[in-house]
Amino acid sequence: MKKKWTHLFFIMPGFVMYTIFIVVPILFVFYLSLFEWSGLGDMVFVGLNNFRNILFNERFAPIFWNALGNNFRYLLAVWFIITPIQYILAYLFFIKIPFYKYSKLMVFLPFVISSTIVSFFATMIFNPNIGIMNRILELVGLEPSAWLGNPNLAFGIFVSLVIWQSAGVGVMIFYTNFMDISQEVMEASKLDGCTERQRFFHILLPLSLPACASIIVMSSIWALAVFDIPFLLGGLHGGVSGTLDFANLVFYRFTFGNVLNGRSELGFGAAISVIIFFFMMIIAVVQNKILSKFEYDN
């Protein structure tokens, strides 16, 4: 009993802080989503009306579903473009390609740069009037482009920018995972005559799948919570035709941007955040269920 109370004594401060600053606000958001409230005055109970407007209202639902669709497009990019690129780069560093130390620095360095600065430079590069890209096109005799103002290009530019800035984190995780693989196993594979291809598919890939699962789960959560770079590239309204509109941008715009009724709508915004939360939970649970088979016991 004394040991139990000792454990509780050490756990209690963190548990209390977590409850106050995490659990209670989440529960309050669920409660607030059932009301119409601007942050001032009385709270008017509207039940599930906020959710109905978000999901089915002719004015708002297309905006929300378009933004959520962009989140899922970005999620697919995380699964099938960004993560494979991270994995391949980590493998190239692991086999020590020429200048791999310098390359590792160059890949990780953009991560320490603020997203605001990265987005500002991207805007300057792709600006249709003063941007470098249009100057280059003019020099080679090609027609200039609107770039971020072109719905067919804006999303691809956004994904490319994310790869450039944040791919280094996944690369370092994969690389560290490769370095943790037993050197005895790697040396034994060489002595047994394994080719580099065989070592990759039969040793490195199976032993790095748990790291893949962890990165995919974390990246998926970030994909559904993305806000800063799309906001800086496309503005508050998500760029031309909503190409860079994401769920968190919609939340901010309709909660604090006075877009809905010309005032802040905290209840409506709370309902948006609850829906986003449920989508994140569903995707996280499904991913964990699928990826759990790749876990192994040390």
C-alpha positions in Angstrom: 0.0 0.0 0.0 2.9 2.4 0.8 4.4 1.7 -2.6 1.1 2.4 -4.3 0.8 5.8 -2.5 4.4 6.6 -3.4 3.7 6.0 -7.1 0.5 8.1 -6.9 2.4 10.9 -5.2 4.8 11.1 -8.2 2.1 10.6 -10.8 -0.5 13.1 -9.3 1.1 16.4 -10.3 1.3 15.4 -14.0 -2.1 13.8 -13.9 -3.7 17.0 -12.4 -2.0 19.3 -14.9 -3.0 17.0 -17.8 -6.6 16.9 -16.6 -6.8 20.7 -16.2 -5.1 21.8 -19.4 -6.0 18.9 -21.8 -9.0 16.8 -20.7 -11.2 19.6 -19.3 -10.7 21.9 -22.4 -11.6 19.0 -24.7 -14.7 18.2 -22.7 -15.6 21.9 -22.7 -15.3 22.0 -26.5 -17.7 19.1 -26.9 -20.1 21.0 -24.6 -19.6 24.3 -26.4 -20.3 22.7 -29.8 -24.0 22.4 -28.8 -24.4 26.2 -28.4 -24.4 29.3 -30.4 -22.1 31.8 -28.7 -19.8 34.6 -29.9 -17.8 34.7 -26.7 -19.9 37.5 -25.2 -23.5 37.4 -23.9 -25.7 34.4 -23.3 -25.0 31.0 -24.7 -28.0 29.8 -26.8 -28.5 26.0 -26.9 -28.9 24.8 -30.5 -28.3 21.0 -30.0 -26.9 19.4 -33.1 -27.7 22.3 -35.4 -24.1 23.4 -35.7 -23.2 19.9 -36.9 -26.0 19.8 -39.4 -24.9 23.2 -40.9 -21.3 22.0 -41.2 -22.1 18.7 -42.9 -25.3 19.5 -44.9 -25.8 23.3 -45.2 -25.8 24.4 -48.9 -23.6 27.4 -48.1 -21.1 25.9 -45.7 -21.0 22.1 -46.4 -19.2 22.4 -49.8 -16.5 24.6 -48.2 -15.9 22.2 -45.4 -15.9 19.1 -47.5 -13.5 20.7 -50.0 -11.2 21.6 -47.2 -11.4 18.1 -45.6 -10.8 16.7 -49.1 -7.6 18.7 -49.3 -6.5 17.3 -46.0 -7.0 13.7 -47.3 -5.2 14.6 -50.5 -2.3 15.7 -48.4 -2.6 12.6 -46.3 -2.2 10.4 -49.4 0.8 12.5 -50.3 2.2 11.7 -46.9 1.7 8.0 -47.4 2.8 7.6 -51.0 5.2 10.4 -51.7 6.7 12.1 -48.6 7.3 8.9 -46.5 8.9 6.9 -49.4 11.2 9.9 -50.1 12.2 10.1 -46.5 12.9 6.3 -46.5 15.0 6.4 -49.7 17.1 9.3 -48.5 17.8 7.6 -45.2 18.8 4.5 -47.0 21.2 6.4 -49.3 22.8 8.0 -46.2 23.0 4.6 -44.5 25.0 3.1 -47.4 27.2 6.2 -47.3 26.8 7.7 -50.8 29.4 10.3 -51.7 29.2 13.5 -49.6 26.6 11.8 -47.4 27.5 13.9 -44.3 27.0 17.1 -46.2 23.8 15.8 -47.7 22.4 14.9 -44.3 23.1 18.5 -43.1 21.4 20.0 -46.2 18.3 17.7 -45.8 17.8 18.4 -42.1 18.8 22.1 -42.1 15.4 23.4 -43.6 13.6 22.0 -40.6 15.2 24.5 -38.2 13.9 27.4 -40.4 10.5 28.8 -39.3 7.5 27.9 -41.5 6.8 31.6 -41.8 10.1 32.3 -43.3 9.9 29.3 -45.6 6.5 30.3 -46.8 7.6 33.9 -47.3 10.5 32.8 -49.5 8.2 30.5 -51.4 5.8 33.3 -52.0 8.7 35.5 -53.3 9.9 32.7 -55.6 6.5 31.9 -57.1 5.1 35.5 -57.1 3.7 36.0 -60.6 5.1 39.6 -60.8 8.4 39.6 -59.0 9.1 35.9 -58.5 12.3 34.2 -59.6 10.5 31.4 -61.4 8.8 33.6 -63.9 12.0 35.5 -64.5 13.7 32.1 -65.3 10.8 31.2 -67.7 11.1 34.5 -69.5 14.8 34.1 -69.9 14.3 30.7 -71.7 11.4 32.1 -73.8 8.5 30.4 -72.0 5.2 31.9 -70.8 5.1 33.0 -67.2 2.7 31.2 -64.8 0.5 32.3 -61.9 2.0 29.4 -59.8 0.2 29.7 -56.5 -2.7 31.4 -58.3 -3.0 28.3 -60.6 -5.3 25.7 -59.0 -3.5 22.9 -61.0 -0.1 23.9 -59.5 -0.8 25.3 -56.0 -1.3 22.0 -54.2 1.8 20.4 -55.8 3.9 23.5 -54.8 2.6 23.1 -51.2 3.5 19.4 -51.0 7.0 20.2 -52.5 7.5 22.9 -49.9 6.6 20.5 -47.1 9.0 17.9 -48.4 11.8 20.4 -48.6 11.2 21.8 -45.1 10.2 18.8 -43.0 11.4 15.7 -44.7 14.6 15.8 -42.6 12.8 14.7 -39.4 11.6 11.4 -41.0 14.9 10.9 -42.7 16.8 11.2 -39.4 14.3 8.7 -37.7 14.8 6.2 -40.4 18.5 6.7 -40.5 18.7 6.2 -36.7 16.6 3.1 -37.1 19.0 1.7 -39.7 22.0 2.4 -37.4 20.4 0.5 -34.6 20.3 -2.7 -36.6 22.8 -5.2 -35.3 26.1 -4.8 -37.1 26.7 -8.6 -36.6 23.6 -9.3 -38.7 24.9 -6.9 -41.4 28.3 -8.4 -41.4 26.9 -12.0 -41.5 24.8 -11.1 -44.5 28.0 -9.9 -46.3 29.8 -13.1 -45.4 26.9 -15.2 -46.7 27.1 -13.4 -50.0 24.0 -11.3 -49.8 23.7 -8.6 -52.5 22.8 -5.0 -51.5 19.3 -5.6 -52.9 18.8 -8.8 -50.8 20.1 -6.9 -47.6 17.6 -4.1 -48.3 14.5 -6.3 -48.8 15.3 -9.1 -46.3 17.0 -7.2 -43.5 16.7 -3.4 -43.6 13.1 -3.2 -44.7 11.6 -5.7 -42.3 13.5 -4.3 -39.3 12.6 -0.7 -40.1 8.8 -1.3 -40.5 8.0 -0.3 -36.9 9.7 3.0 -37.5 7.7 3.4 -40.7 4.5 2.8 -38.8 5.4 5.4 -36.2 6.3 8.0 -38.8 3.2 7.3 -40.8 0.9 7.7 -37.7 2.6 11.0 -36.6 2.7 12.4 -40.2 -1.0 11.5 -40.6 -2.0 13.5 -37.5 0.1 16.5 -38.8 -1.6 16.2 -42.2 -5.0 16.6 -40.6 -3.9 19.4 -38.4 -1.9 21.4 -41.0 -2.5 25.2 -40.9 0.5 27.5 -41.1 2.0 26.9 -44.5 -1.4 26.8 -46.4 -2.4 30.0 -44.6 0.8 31.8 -45.5 0.7 30.5 -49.1 -3.0 30.8 -50.0 -4.3 33.3 -47.4 -7.2 33.0 -45.1 -9.6 31.8 -47.8 -7.4 29.0 -49.0 -6.1 30.3 -52.3 -7.8 30.2 -55.7 -10.9 27.9 -55.8 -10.0 26.7 -52.3 -7.0 24.7 -53.6 -5.1 25.4 -50.4 -8.1 25.4 -48.1 -7.7 23.0 -45.1 -10.0 22.0 -42.2 -8.1 24.1 -39.7 -8.2 27.1 -42.0 -12.0 26.7 -42.2 -12.1 26.4 -38.4 -10.1 29.7 -37.9 -12.0 31.5 -40.7 -15.5 30.8 -39.4 -14.6 30.9 -35.7 -12.5 34.1 -35.4 -12.7 35.6 -38.9 -16.3 36.9 -38.6 -17.2 35.1 -41.9 -20.3 33.3 -40.7 -22.5 36.0 -39.2 -20.1 39.0 -39.1 -18.9 38.0 -35.6 -16.9 35.3 -33.8 -18.8 32.0 -33.6 -17.1 29.9 -30.9 -19.9 27.3 -30.8 -19.8 26.8 -34.5 -16.0 26.6 -34.4 -16.2 24.1 -31.6 -18.4 21.9 -33.7 -15.9 22.0 -36.5 -13.1 21.0 -34.2 -15.1 18.1 -32.8 -15.7 16.8 -36.3 -12.0 17.1 -37.2 -11.2 15.4 -33.9 -13.4 12.4 -34.8 -11.8 12.1 -38.2 -8.4 12.2 -36.7 -9.4 9.5 -34.1 -10.9 7.2 -36.8 -7.8 7.5 -39.0 -5.4 7.0 -36.1 -7.3 3.9 -34.8 -7.5 2.4 -38.3 -3.8 3.1 -38.9 -2.8 1.6 -35.6 -4.9 -1.5 -36.3 -3.3 -2.0 -39.7 0.3 -1.0 -38.7 0.3 -2.9 -35.4 1.2 -6.1 -37.4 4.6 -4.5 -38.2 5.6 -4.1 -34.6 8.1 -6.5 -33.1 9.4 -7.3 -29.6 12.9 -6.3 -28.9 
